[in-house]
C-alpha cells in the first residue's frame, strides 16, 4: 500500500511540475486570428440585427396597410 502512495505522490508531483512551467516562445501567439474571428462574428451579429429590423418594419407596414386578415389579430386561447 505504501508503495502505491509513494508512486501516486510522485505522479501528482510530476504533473504539478508540468503545470508550473511557463510556455516557450514558440507556444505564445499574438491572437490576431482570434481578433479577426471576433470582428467577423460581431459583424455577423450586426448584419442579423439590421436584417431583423428591416423585416419587422416590413411586417409592421403591411399590418398597418391591412394586408393581414383581421381574424389573425385575435389572441390565441390558452390551452
N, C-alpha and C positions, 0 to 999 in steps of 0.2 A: 504494500500500500504506500509506503513512504517513497519508494522509487517512482511510483506513478505521480505523486505530488511533486517531487523534485523535477520530473520531466515536464509536467504541465506548467510549473512555475518558470522553468527555462523557456518554454514555448511562448508563454504570455510575455515574458521579458523581451524576447526576440521581436515580437510584434510591436511592442511599445517602442523599441529602438527604431524600427522602421517608420513608425508614425511620427517620431520626433525629428527625423532627418529632413532638412529643407530641400525643396526641389532644385534640380540643377538648372543651368542657364537655358538648355535646350528644351526644358519642360515648361518654361514660362512663355506664355503667348501674350500678344498685345490686346486681344479681344476685339480686333477690328471686325472680324466676321460676325461676332455677336452684336456689335453695334449696327452693322448693316442689316442683320436679321431683325433686330428690334425696330429699326426705322421702317423696314418693309412691312412688318406686322402692324405698326402704328398707322401706316398709310392704308393698309387693307381695312382696318377698323374705321378710319375716317371715310374711306370710299363707301363702305357699307352703311355708315350713318347718313351720309348725304343721299345715297340711293333710297334708303328707307324714308327719309324726309320727303323726297320727291314723290314717291309712291303714295304716301299719306296725303300730300297736298292734292294729288290727282283724285284720290278717293273722296276726299272732303269736297272738292269742287263738283264731282259727279253726284254726290249725295245732295248737295245744295241745288243742283240743276234738275233733280228729280229723276235721275237715271234708274235708281234702285226702286223696287216695289215698296210701297208704304207698309205692307204687312210684315216686311222684314224688320221694321223698327220695333216690333213688339218684343218685350223681354221674354226670354225662354222660361217656361215653368221649371221650378226647382223640382228635381226628382227625389 
